[in-house]
């Protein structure tokens, strides 16, 4: 297989969600360019509209007219979050700071995902939550007058941290979050770029109360989690080189690239710059004879979404790749540990499930069979990339689920590789 050409992956999903939320809460207008037009981001737009925000139809370039920090209102319908955990958890933080009551709903997959982790700190701040016994959706949130908090997180979660920061922002209070490990800091960067007092000291992130959020134009950079699929494709190619333009290279998001380098892959950054508080660069990826590598708990927060892809390319590496400290994979759109390992085994790969991760023993044997995605977009794309490797013949049972985060994935995949 040869890889070639230049590709710009869709806008970053995390930044896309936040550009909508902060644009709606801002004063004045915020222009958004290159937003990710995926199902999850549409869910955030729909929830904001239900709360009274002026969010136009998503496009490559549009303007949000903010209603201010206290301008959202009581919804007349349930807040349907589709398949988006980010929408649910971040907007739960927003609602917690408002004098409203709202019920969050979602599809079957989202309804099984744990929400108590976000409910606990927001309840400690003064909001009220009603959850089903299993801790998932539907979830009713009653917001109102909140009080300041210093919350010590039990798990490394950028979504929980962001929910607390957004609740503090809307509620007009000081908040601090003590993290177990540094997690994605897009919320902090985007708030600081809009004039909010946010600071990090070690693993503690603090927000000072504010009465106004400035509007700000956002040019959404390429999503590093989406770019990872094509970096992986280049890594397992026999020849060629792939250029990925305008990718977010925020230090909390480049764990996958660093692991690829440990495996021997050529990763080169060009034209590094700062845009909207985020580090952006063009990435040039060239293939290599891969070698297995350990991935430990400290590596996980900066590459948690890319671990299924790493497991897949580890089947092409020399030696063992052992992933540990990745318990969080069990509560994603699917149990990604069980799902990845069982699919790899079904294809003929040597893979073993661990309590908090997996072990993959690499070889060059052809892999063949049908993959059960369980409706999980990242599994569909990871095994799609593995299926493109020379000698492999892999069928993905639900390719359309990739649209949750990367609507044109299959077209882009076909455009940059040749058998």
Helices and strands as residue ranges (DSSP letters): E 2-3, E 6-7, H 13-25, E 29-33, H 39-50, E 61-65, E 79-80, H 85-96, E 101-105, H 108-111, H 116-124, E 128-131, E 139-142, E 149-152, H 158-171, E 175-178, H 186-193, E 198-201, E 204-207, E 218-219, H 224-235, E 239-248, H 255-262, E 266-275, E 278-286, E 294-295, H 297-300, G 304-306, H 307-314, E 320-323, G 327-331, H 336-347, E 350-354, E 357-361, E 368-371, H 377-388, E 393-396, G 399-404, H 409-416, E 417-418
